[in-house]
Structures are given as C-alpha cells and as structure tokens.
Amino acid sequence: GLAHLMSGDFPAAERALETAATIPGAPASVFMRLGIALLRQDRHETAHRMLEKAHAMAPRDPHVLLNLGEAADKSGDFTAAEQHFEQVLRLAPDSVDAVFNLGVVALKQSDFARAKRWFDAALRRAPASADISQSLAIALIGLGHYRDAIVLLRQVLTAEESRADAHAALAEALFETGDMNGAKEHADRKSTRLNSSHV
C-alpha cells in the first residue's frame, strides 16, 4: 500500500490498504495512509472517516492531524481545518506544513492579512519554497501590495518558469500597477504553459 501511495497510484494504494485495514490490530498508520489515498482521489468524506479512526488510535500523531486538517479544508470546513493545523503546531512547533496550510485556509477565506502572517512564518522556516513564496505573493496582491508581490513572483518564475498560476498572478499584479505590456506577456505565458501541460 505504501509503495503505491508513494508512486501516486492511489486506487491501487486504496485496494491494498483496505485489505490491510481488515486485519485485526491494524495500526493507525494503515488508516492514515488509506485516508490519504482517498483524499488524493477527492473522496473527502470517506477519507475523513478513515483519518478519524487513525486519530482515535493515535490522538497525538501530528501526521494524522495534518491530514485531518487537509480533509476538513477540502470539504470546506475551514474552522475544523484550522483547529487541526493548530493542534499540529502545539505538538510539532516547527511544522512548515501546518503553518503553510493555516495560510492557505486564511487565503481561501480572503483574510489576506492573516494569510500573509502565516506565509511569512512559513517562509522563515522554509525560505527556498516556491509554493510558499507564490502563496505569499497572492496574499500581498489581495492586500494591494502589488510591487512586493511582483518581486516575489519574479523570483519564483526565475526558479520555476513553467508555473502557469505564478504567471497568472504576476499578470494581475502588473496590470494593477499599470504595466499593460508586462501583464499581457505573462497572461500569454500562462496560456502557453497550460496548453503545453495538456499536450
């Protein structure tokens, strides 16, 4: 089950882990991995049930709590998601994933100031992360800090030029600063990257 999960074959992982879960005395890790396999297939409610079983068996496992938070987030229950991610931080204060996900939840609720605080904290823990930098830039756009966002997004695209969503965010920030040519260039690049990803 774990090998399938690591390789991204989530249906195969689900089948193997469902079998493992029927064995008496199956550990919490089996139910957690089954929950992850279901999450990756967008079966959020069933994933949540499996993760709750894992949580009942291992209530202080930050990995279980992190995935419970993700399941709640995917289901749109942002309050529960935040509670789970905050529990992770109480158990594992250096968890970059928990801090980042708290920012993501705030961003989804258009709470750009709170999202920025979480992304700033995440970036201090993982300064090389393009995902965090890009998310911080999106929060900055939401706050109207377009020039700071442009600097960050250019850095992200220098490292990973193929990010279509970063080109889209940069196009928006450039448009808001009146740079119509730059905005058009990155909007076009976004379309090119999306088209090439579907070839």
N, C-alpha and C positions, 0 to 999 in steps of 0.2 A: 504493500500500500504506500509506504513512504517513498519508494523508488518512483512509482507512478506519479505521486504528488510532486516530487522534485523535478520530474521531467515535463510536467504540465499536462499529463494525460489524466484529467480529473475524473472522467467517467470510469476509467479502469481503477483509479485510486478508490473511488467510491465503492465499487464492487468488492475490492479486496478488503477494505476497511469495514464494510458492512458485515462481511464474514467474520472478521477478527472481533467485531463488537459482540457477536453472539457467543463467544467463548466465555464461560464463567470466569469471573475475576479479571476480565479485560481492564487494563489500566486507563486512567484518564486521558493519556496521550492518544489512545486509539479514537476516542470520541472527539477529541480536539481535532485530530487530523481529518476525521470524517466530516466534521463541521466545516473545516477549511475547504475540503474538496467540494462540498455542497455550495459554500459561499462563492467559489470561483465559477460555479455554474449558475449563479444568480438565483439559487433556491434558498432564499434568506430565512424563511420561517422554519424549514426543516433544519437548516444549519444552526439556527438559534437553539432549537431543541437539543441537538447533539452537544452544542457548546455548554448549554445549561447542565447537561449530565456531567460533562467534564468538570464544570465549575463546582458541582455538588461533591465530586470526588476529590478535587484539588482546589479549594476555595482561595488559596493564596498563591496560585500559579500565575505570574504576570502574563505568560504567553496565552493562557486560556482567557484571561480578562481582556487582553488586547484584541483577540479575535471576537470575543463577545461584543466589544465596543464597535468593531467593524461591522458585525452583523446588525447591530442596532442602527448604526449610521446608514447602512444600505437600505434598511427598512424605513428610514425617515424618522426614527425615534432619537432625535438629537440629544434630548435630556439624558436618556439611558446611556447613549454613547459617551457623553461627557463624563458621566459617573464612572463608567468602566475605565476610561482612559485615566481619570484622576486616581482611581484605585491602583492602577499600574504604577503611577508616579509615586504613590506612597510606598509601594513595595520595591520599586526599581527607579529611584530618582533620576538616573542617567538615561532613561529610555528615550531615545530620539524618536522612535515610532509613536509613542504616546503623546509627546509634545507636538509633533507634526500633525497627528490626527486631531488633536484638540484645535489646532489652527484650521484644519480642513473643515471641521464641524462649524466653527465660527464663521468661516468664509461662506459656507452653504447657507447660513442664516443672515448673510450680508452684514455681519458685525465686523467690519473691516479693521477697526481699531484693535479689537480683541484678537482677531486673526493675526494682525501684524505682531502683536506682543508674543504670541505663541511661535510664530515663524522666526522671529528674531532669536528667541530662546533656542529653537531647534537648530538654527544656523550656527549659533555659538557652539553647539555640541557636534555639528557635522558641517563644517564650513565649505566642504567641497561638493555638497549635494546640489545638483542641478534642479531636482524636484522641489527642494525647499526654497531655493533662490527664486524659481519661477513662481511658486505659490506666494512668496513674499511680494514679488512684483505685482501680482494680481491684486493683493490686498492694498498695495500702495496706489494702484490705479483707482481702486474703489474709494480711497481717501483723497483722490485728486493730486497725489504726489507723482505727477507724470514723469518728470525728469529723473527722479530717483529710480523709478520703475524702468525707464529706458536704459539706464546704466546697467542695472541688474540683468535685464533681458538680453542686452548685447553680450554680456559676459557668458550667459547661458548658451547663447547661439554660437559664440566663438568655440565653446567646448563641444556642443552638440548641435550642429547646423540643421539637422533633419527634424527638429521638433516643430511640427506644424502648429501646435497650440501656443508655443512661445512666439512664433511669427505672428499669429493672430493677436496675441496680447500686445506685442510691440507695435503692430499696425494701429491698434486702438490708441495706445499712448502717444504715438507720433501724430495721429490725427488730432488728438486733443490739444497738442502743442502747436498745431497749425502747419506741421510738416506733411503736406498732402502727398508729395512725391515719395517720401520715405514710407508713408502709410500704405500707398498703393504698391510699392515694391514688396513690402512684407506680406500684404494681403495676397499678392500674386504668388509669393514663395510658399505661403500656407497652402494655397490651392495645388501648387506643384507637388508639395510633399504629400498631401492627402492622396492625390491621384497616383503617385508612384507607389504609395503603400498598398494600393488596391490592384496593382498590376499582377 
